Each structure stands twice: as structure tokens, then as C-alpha cells.
Amino acid sequence: MKSYGVSVYACNPLMAGGELLGTLSFASRTRTHFDADELEFLETITHSFAGSYMRWRLLDPAGRGPQEGRVPRHARP
């Protein structure tokens, strides 16, 4: 990470229903640390993303998300 100029890095697991989906990472080139409130906020973002991802994945039982060719509701005339 240092080769990219990153000075501080936080990585949170994306968990849903006891399943590890992946990780969500946050980094900065200008800061020296994340304080406790910021780390808590980053954790909240991670939990929110994991929940949103699971809802998206459940739209298609095969886990591919929304079916191809389907027009999103917001894009319909």
C-alpha cells in the first residue's frame, strides 16, 4: 500500500448470515490515522453494504443479482 502513497488503511469483513462475502477497505494518502469514531462509521458503512449486497444477490436465486435484460425500475419510461 505504501507504494501507492497510502499512509493509513482499514479493512473490514463483509459478513452476512455468518458468511464471509469479502472485505471492504478504506485508505488515505493524507491522514496518519482513523480515530475511533471514524472506524465505527466505516464499520457501519461495511454492514450497510453487506446488507444491500445480500438483498441484491437474493433477487436472483443463482446469486447473479438482477437478471440480464431486465430494465431497472428507475430507468423505465
N, C-alpha and C positions, 0 to 999 in steps of 0.2 A: 504494500500500500504506500510505503514511503516513496517508492519510485514514481508514484502519481502525485506526490506532493501532499498526501493525506497526513494530517497531524493528529487526528482523533477519529476513532472508529467504534461503532457499537453494532452488534449483531444480535437479533432476536429470533428465536424459533417461531415458525408459523405452525401452530398446533390447532387441530380441530378434532373433537371427539377422541382424543388420545392418539391421533395420527399426526406424525410429523410430515407436514406438507413441503417444508423447505425453510428458508431463512429470509429475513428482511434486514438489510444492512443500511446503516446511516454513517456518513463520513463528512468531515470538514477539512478544508485546507487552511482555514483562517483561525480556527479555535484551538485551544490547548486541552480542553476537556468538556464533557457534558455534565452539568450539575444534576442533582438527584431529581429535581422537578422535570428537567428535560428528558432524562432517562425514563421517567414514569410516563411522560407524554409519548415518547417513542414506542414504549410498550403498549400503550393504548391504541396507537395507530396500527401496530402489528396485529393486535387482537381484532380490531375492526376489519382490517384487510383479510385476515383468515376467515372471518365470518362471511364477508362478502364473496370471497373466493369459493367457499363451500356452497353458498346459495347459487352462484353462477354454475358451478360444476353439477349441481343437482338438477339443473334444467334439462340435462341430457343424461340418462342413466349410464351411458358409456363413459361419462366423465369428460366429454369433449366440450362442454359448455353449450351455448346456444347452437342450434342446428344450422349448418351452412345453407344459404339461400333464403333464410328467414329474414325478413326486414324488421329491424328493431322498432318497437312501438313508437319511439320518439321520431323515427325517420319516415313514418307512414304519412301519406297525404291526408 
